[in-house]
């Protein structure tokens, strides 16, 4: 209760400094914590700069996203603007599930510090800290989260960046995917039984893990691409793979946009969107490129 009271007081203070300029600025900043941004960063590494690090980034990110959404199921904390009529949400499209912990804060924390830790430069850690703090603050400013939500979200992101990566280094990509699928399966079963639409993000991230896992198997067995010496030659594979995944991601969303769906159909289409995104971006896309352009 004490934490909730402090959380609400801070949000009321932030509400007092809102204006149209800040609203637009923090909407752009909060995008840095969204899934599409993270996936684009991962794809850049995977296809253009370092395939090995890209695979690690994707595996740890997707597993961490599942962990964050599993924690949401355990707490079921309602968003602040639904608790207090005095709190408004500037960007409700990004505040659809439960509040605790913040997925945006977890996402930017894990991605930015993973990248910083790869290069091990002080400036990299400073930039990662600034980006993470900016996104976390934006979530509170926009009225999407309590302060305690973003603090724990950042904590989970750092846990993924510095501890889950150690697990990855020890057991490898394939086993971490399998363990993630098995560990979070009970949460999926529970969410299916409970039929709470606020748990939809868990199905999305779980499907992404499975899609990336199957995609990695396809890539390892049938493609095994290596980054070409000339950077420009890497771009076609990147574009074909990314576009093939994005077509399913946005295509399915457009098809069901104006259709009222029950819980299980929403889960089905969300699972297809994210599962096919991972499958095509990681494995099928590179396979298509190989069949079309490689002898």
Kinemage of the C-alpha trace (Angstrom):
@kinemage 1
@onewidth
@group {chain A} dominant
@subgroup {mainchain}
@vectorlist {calphas} color= white
{ca unk a 1} P 0.000 0.000 0.000
{ca unk a 2} L 2.834 2.409 0.853
{ca unk a 3} L 4.561 1.707 -2.455
{ca unk a 4} L 1.285 2.171 -4.375
{ca unk a 5} L 0.637 5.502 -2.632
{ca unk a 6} L 4.119 6.774 -3.475
{ca unk a 7} L 3.719 5.528 -7.045
{ca unk a 8} L 0.462 7.439 -7.489
{ca unk a 9} L 1.871 10.628 -5.977
{ca unk a 10} L 4.785 10.574 -8.417
{ca unk a 11} L 2.440 10.052 -11.360
{ca unk a 12} L 0.293 12.977 -10.215
{ca unk a 13} L 3.411 15.165 -10.132
{ca unk a 14} L 4.355 14.065 -13.644
{ca unk a 15} L 0.838 14.773 -14.842
{ca unk a 16} L 1.359 18.380 -13.767
{ca unk a 17} L 4.322 18.930 -16.120
{ca unk a 18} L 2.701 17.475 -19.237
{ca unk a 19} L 2.392 19.539 -22.390
{ca unk a 20} L 1.967 18.813 -26.103
{ca unk a 21} L 5.702 19.021 -26.853
{ca unk a 22} L 6.723 16.643 -24.044
{ca unk a 23} L 3.906 14.290 -25.003
{ca unk a 24} L 5.262 13.927 -28.548
{ca unk a 25} L 8.880 13.632 -27.402
{ca unk a 26} L 8.173 10.880 -24.879
{ca unk a 27} L 6.008 8.972 -27.348
{ca unk a 28} L 9.049 8.748 -29.617
{ca unk a 29} L 11.299 7.799 -26.709
{ca unk a 30} L 8.946 5.061 -25.511
{ca unk a 31} L 9.117 3.471 -28.979
{ca unk a 32} L 12.714 2.467 -28.156
{ca unk a 33} L 11.265 -0.042 -25.710
{ca unk a 34} L 8.791 -1.618 -28.121
{ca unk a 35} L 9.158 -5.020 -29.769
{ca unk a 36} L 9.463 -3.836 -33.405
{ca unk a 37} L 12.402 -1.580 -32.504
{ca unk a 38} L 14.169 -4.373 -30.609
{ca unk a 39} L 13.582 -6.822 -33.458
{ca unk a 40} L 15.046 -4.386 -36.007
{ca unk a 41} L 18.177 -3.912 -33.885
{ca unk a 42} L 18.551 -7.679 -33.521
{ca unk a 43} L 18.071 -8.164 -37.283
{ca unk a 44} L 20.772 -5.591 -38.030
{ca unk a 45} L 23.293 -7.554 -35.998
{ca unk a 46} L 22.127 -10.966 -37.203
{ca unk a 47} L 22.225 -10.173 -40.919
{ca unk a 48} L 24.657 -7.265 -41.272
{ca unk a 49} L 27.251 -7.109 -38.505
{ca unk a 50} L 27.632 -10.274 -36.427
{ca unk a 51} L 25.475 -13.340 -36.946
{ca unk a 52} L 26.822 -14.991 -33.783
{ca unk a 53} L 25.989 -12.029 -31.578
{ca unk a 54} L 22.648 -11.527 -33.352
{ca unk a 55} L 21.616 -15.102 -32.466
{ca unk a 56} L 22.609 -14.512 -28.850
{ca unk a 57} L 20.767 -11.192 -28.727
{ca unk a 58} L 17.593 -12.713 -30.150
{ca unk a 59} L 17.591 -15.762 -27.875
{ca unk a 60} L 18.222 -13.785 -24.690
{ca unk a 61} L 15.784 -11.003 -25.662
{ca unk a 62} L 12.891 -13.337 -26.491
{ca unk a 63} L 13.455 -15.470 -23.385
{ca unk a 64} L 13.633 -12.329 -21.247
{ca unk a 65} L 10.384 -11.011 -22.736
{ca unk a 66} L 8.704 -14.301 -21.775
{ca unk a 67} L 10.082 -13.996 -18.247
{ca unk a 68} L 8.732 -10.453 -17.917
{ca unk a 69} L 5.248 -11.494 -19.062
{ca unk a 70} L 5.282 -14.530 -16.780
{ca unk a 71} L 5.906 -12.197 -13.833
{ca unk a 72} L 2.931 -10.096 -14.980
{ca unk a 73} L 0.713 -13.160 -14.616
{ca unk a 74} L 1.852 -13.645 -11.014
{ca unk a 75} L 0.998 -10.093 -9.938
{ca unk a 76} L -1.873 -8.975 -12.247
{ca unk a 77} L -1.318 -5.343 -11.327
{ca unk a 78} L -3.857 -2.991 -12.923
{ca unk a 79} L -2.563 0.008 -14.884
{ca unk a 80} L -2.485 3.264 -12.868
{ca unk a 81} L -4.932 5.134 -15.109
{ca unk a 82} L -7.494 2.377 -14.475
{ca unk a 83} L -7.013 2.623 -10.708
{ca unk a 84} L -7.091 6.391 -10.196
{ca unk a 85} L -9.370 8.648 -12.220
{ca unk a 86} L -6.932 11.470 -11.571
{ca unk a 87} L -4.285 9.725 -13.682
{ca unk a 88} L -4.664 9.818 -17.451
{ca unk a 89} L -2.755 7.823 -20.077
{ca unk a 90} L -1.313 9.729 -23.012
{ca unk a 91} L -0.454 6.607 -25.020
{ca unk a 92} L -3.028 3.874 -24.176
{ca unk a 93} L -2.146 1.835 -27.290
{ca unk a 94} L 1.060 0.795 -25.501
{ca unk a 95} L -0.672 0.028 -22.203
{ca unk a 96} L -2.967 -2.879 -22.974
{ca unk a 97} L -1.941 -5.616 -20.544
{ca unk a 98} L -1.118 -5.646 -16.868
{ca unk a 99} L 1.216 -3.074 -15.398
{ca unk a 100} L 3.882 -4.863 -13.333
{ca unk a 101} L 6.642 -5.104 -14.447
{ca unk a 102} L 7.202 -2.771 -17.395
{ca unk a 103} L 7.895 -4.647 -20.639
{ca unk a 104} L 9.277 -1.553 -22.386
{ca unk a 105} L 11.785 -0.985 -19.564
{ca unk a 106} L 12.806 -4.647 -19.602
{ca unk a 107} L 13.224 -4.605 -23.380
{ca unk a 108} L 15.445 -1.526 -23.656
{ca unk a 109} L 17.406 -2.580 -20.575
{ca unk a 110} L 18.245 -6.022 -21.922
{ca unk a 111} L 18.950 -4.930 -25.508
{ca unk a 112} L 21.037 -1.833 -24.738
{ca unk a 113} L 23.153 -3.396 -22.002
{ca unk a 114} L 23.687 -6.591 -24.001
{ca unk a 115} L 25.082 -4.491 -26.829
{ca unk a 116} L 27.136 -2.377 -24.430
{ca unk a 117} L 28.564 -5.499 -22.813
{ca unk a 118} L 29.618 -6.846 -26.203
{ca unk a 119} L 31.899 -3.853 -26.860
{ca unk a 120} L 32.840 -3.322 -23.197
{ca unk a 121} L 33.380 0.437 -23.548
{ca unk a 122} L 32.466 2.894 -20.807
{ca unk a 123} L 30.658 5.117 -23.296
{ca unk a 124} L 28.546 2.137 -24.341
{ca unk a 125} L 27.364 1.498 -20.789
{ca unk a 126} L 26.664 5.212 -20.323
{ca unk a 127} L 24.545 5.320 -23.491
{ca unk a 128} L 22.724 2.146 -22.433
{ca unk a 129} L 21.978 3.664 -19.021
{ca unk a 130} L 20.695 6.909 -20.568
{ca unk a 131} L 18.438 5.086 -23.054
{ca unk a 132} L 17.078 2.769 -20.379
{ca unk a 133} L 16.392 5.625 -17.972
{ca unk a 134} L 14.749 7.679 -20.729
{ca unk a 135} L 12.384 4.871 -21.746
{ca unk a 136} L 11.578 4.038 -18.116
{ca unk a 137} L 10.790 7.682 -17.383
{ca unk a 138} L 8.663 7.951 -20.531
{ca unk a 139} L 6.471 5.067 -19.365
{ca unk a 140} L 5.692 6.911 -16.132
{ca unk a 141} L 5.324 10.306 -17.792
{ca unk a 142} L 2.826 8.903 -20.297
{ca unk a 143} L 0.797 7.383 -17.462
{ca unk a 144} L 1.336 3.799 -18.612
{ca unk a 145} L 3.201 2.536 -15.541
{ca unk a 146} L 3.970 3.076 -11.898
{ca unk a 147} L 7.559 3.888 -10.945
{ca unk a 148} L 7.906 0.499 -9.232
{ca unk a 149} L 6.858 -1.158 -12.516
{ca unk a 150} L 9.723 0.375 -14.462
{ca unk a 151} L 12.282 -0.211 -11.708
{ca unk a 152} L 11.544 -3.941 -11.664
{ca unk a 153} L 11.315 -3.992 -15.481
{ca unk a 154} L 14.802 -2.505 -15.725
{ca unk a 155} L 15.991 -5.028 -13.139
{ca unk a 156} L 14.725 -7.944 -15.224
{ca unk a 157} L 16.356 -6.406 -18.299
{ca unk a 158} L 19.706 -6.206 -16.511
{ca unk a 159} L 19.238 -9.758 -15.231
{ca unk a 160} L 18.871 -10.890 -18.839
{ca unk a 161} L 21.784 -8.788 -20.069
{ca unk a 162} L 24.295 -9.984 -17.498
{ca unk a 163} L 23.053 -13.329 -16.100
{ca unk a 164} L 20.907 -14.953 -18.779
{ca unk a 165} L 23.737 -14.344 -21.238
{ca unk a 166} L 26.003 -16.414 -18.982
{ca unk a 167} L 23.486 -19.243 -19.208
{ca unk a 168} L 23.455 -18.842 -23.000
{ca unk a 169} L 27.261 -18.980 -23.149
{ca unk a 170} L 27.285 -22.130 -21.012
{ca unk a 171} L 24.473 -24.213 -22.564
{ca unk a 172} L 24.094 -22.676 -26.024
{ca unk a 173} L 21.241 -21.255 -28.095
{ca unk a 174} L 19.311 -24.470 -28.718
{ca unk a 175} L 19.095 -25.536 -25.072
{ca unk a 176} L 18.149 -22.056 -23.838
{ca unk a 177} L 15.246 -21.995 -26.296
{ca unk a 178} L 14.120 -25.441 -25.163
{ca unk a 179} L 14.393 -24.558 -21.473
{ca unk a 180} L 12.458 -21.334 -22.053
{ca unk a 181} L 9.695 -23.230 -23.861
{ca unk a 182} L 9.443 -25.784 -21.054
{ca unk a 183} L 9.733 -23.330 -18.136
{ca unk a 184} L 7.042 -20.975 -19.429
{ca unk a 185} L 4.650 -23.682 -20.651
{ca unk a 186} L 2.816 -23.885 -17.265
{ca unk a 187} L 2.205 -20.127 -17.450
{ca unk a 188} L 0.715 -20.574 -20.924
{ca unk a 189} L -1.586 -23.330 -19.682
{ca unk a 190} L -2.650 -21.189 -16.725
{ca unk a 191} L -3.352 -18.204 -18.990
{ca unk a 192} L -5.425 -20.368 -21.345
{ca unk a 193} L -7.503 -21.636 -18.432
{ca unk a 194} L -7.946 -18.194 -16.894
{ca unk a 195} L -8.963 -16.627 -20.240
{ca unk a 196} L -7.724 -13.149 -19.306
{ca unk a 197} L -7.094 -11.042 -22.413
{ca unk a 198} L -4.604 -8.934 -20.433
{ca unk a 199} L -2.238 -11.918 -20.652
{ca unk a 200} L -2.114 -11.772 -24.448
{ca unk a 201} L 1.471 -10.481 -24.467
{ca unk a 202} L 2.640 -13.737 -22.886
{ca unk a 203} L 1.264 -15.710 -25.827
{ca unk a 204} L 2.992 -13.322 -28.234
{ca unk a 205} L 6.423 -13.642 -26.657
{ca unk a 206} L 6.070 -17.401 -26.158
{ca unk a 207} L 5.174 -17.792 -29.843
{ca unk a 208} L 8.179 -15.634 -30.759
{ca unk a 209} L 10.467 -17.946 -28.777
{ca unk a 210} L 9.051 -21.028 -30.552
{ca unk a 211} L 9.213 -19.348 -33.971
{ca unk a 212} L 12.821 -18.280 -33.457
{ca unk a 213} L 13.719 -21.736 -32.153
{ca unk a 214} L 12.277 -23.532 -35.197
{ca unk a 215} L 13.739 -20.866 -37.476
{ca unk a 216} L 17.196 -21.391 -35.989
{ca unk a 217} L 16.902 -25.149 -36.638
{ca unk a 218} L 15.968 -24.494 -40.284
{ca unk a 219} L 18.822 -22.036 -40.685
{ca unk a 220} L 21.396 -24.365 -39.092
{ca unk a 221} L 20.300 -27.382 -41.147
{ca unk a 222} L 19.476 -25.928 -44.565
{ca unk a 223} L 21.166 -22.526 -44.831
{ca unk a 224} L 24.168 -21.865 -42.559
{ca unk a 225} L 24.776 -18.486 -44.137
{ca unk a 226} L 27.947 -16.564 -43.460
{ca unk a 227} L 28.269 -12.807 -43.691
{ca unk a 228} L 29.892 -11.791 -46.959
{ca unk a 229} L 33.122 -9.782 -46.958
{ca unk a 230} L 31.453 -6.905 -48.811
{ca unk a 231} L 28.838 -5.241 -46.639
{ca unk a 232} L 26.565 -4.370 -49.554
{ca unk a 233} L 26.138 -8.062 -50.403
{ca unk a 234} L 24.629 -8.700 -46.965
{ca unk a 235} L 21.736 -6.290 -47.490
{ca unk a 236} L 19.506 -8.393 -49.850
{ca unk a 237} L 19.351 -11.302 -47.380
{ca unk a 238} L 18.563 -8.861 -44.583
{ca unk a 239} L 15.731 -7.243 -46.556
{ca unk a 240} L 14.185 -10.490 -47.824
{ca unk a 241} L 14.265 -12.124 -44.386
{ca unk a 242} L 12.944 -9.101 -42.516
{ca unk a 243} L 10.230 -8.336 -45.066
{ca unk a 244} L 9.042 -11.962 -45.164
{ca unk a 245} L 8.553 -11.916 -41.395
{ca unk a 246} L 6.982 -8.449 -41.339
{ca unk a 247} L 4.456 -9.435 -44.036
{ca unk a 248} L 2.934 -12.011 -41.688
{ca unk a 249} L 3.248 -9.752 -38.637
{ca unk a 250} L 1.332 -6.830 -40.145
{ca unk a 251} L -0.679 -8.845 -42.673
{ca unk a 252} L -2.497 -10.907 -40.056
{ca unk a 253} L -3.015 -7.772 -37.958
{ca unk a 254} L -4.686 -5.996 -40.891
{ca unk a 255} L -6.903 -8.980 -41.683
{ca unk a 256} L -8.377 -9.109 -38.173
{ca unk a 257} L -8.274 -5.356 -37.495
{ca unk a 258} L -12.023 -4.703 -37.661
{ca unk a 259} L -13.201 -8.151 -36.578
{ca unk a 260} L -14.442 -8.842 -33.065
{ca unk a 261} L -12.750 -11.995 -31.842
{ca unk a 262} L -13.227 -14.131 -28.763
{ca unk a 263} L -10.378 -14.871 -26.388
{ca unk a 264} L -9.098 -18.049 -28.017
{ca unk a 265} L -9.186 -16.588 -31.542
{ca unk a 266} L -7.249 -13.556 -30.350
{ca unk a 267} L -4.685 -15.898 -28.825
{ca unk a 268} L -4.539 -17.914 -32.055
{ca unk a 269} L -3.926 -14.929 -34.314
{ca unk a 270} L -1.455 -13.320 -31.918
{ca unk a 271} L 0.445 -16.604 -31.755
{ca unk a 272} L 0.504 -16.870 -35.549
{ca unk a 273} L 1.718 -13.288 -35.952
{ca unk a 274} L 4.668 -13.573 -33.613
{ca unk a 275} L 5.487 -17.197 -34.318
{ca unk a 276} L 5.645 -16.645 -38.077
{ca unk a 277} L 7.633 -13.437 -37.576
{ca unk a 278} L 10.349 -15.360 -35.747
{ca unk a 279} L 10.165 -18.361 -38.083
{ca unk a 280} L 10.494 -16.398 -41.318
{ca unk a 281} L 12.914 -13.734 -40.131
{ca unk a 282} L 15.357 -16.244 -38.626
{ca unk a 283} L 15.082 -19.336 -40.821
{ca unk a 284} L 12.671 -19.316 -43.740
{ca unk a 285} L 13.712 -15.874 -45.006
{ca unk a 286} L 17.401 -16.824 -45.301
{ca unk a 287} L 16.326 -20.116 -46.921
{ca unk a 288} L 14.281 -18.215 -49.537
{ca unk a 289} L 17.282 -16.010 -50.246
{ca unk a 290} L 19.525 -19.053 -50.632
{ca unk a 291} L 17.129 -20.739 -53.060
{ca unk a 292} L 16.738 -17.592 -55.158
{ca unk a 293} L 20.252 -16.158 -55.247
{ca unk a 294} L 22.798 -18.768 -54.168
{ca unk a 295} L 24.027 -21.576 -56.368
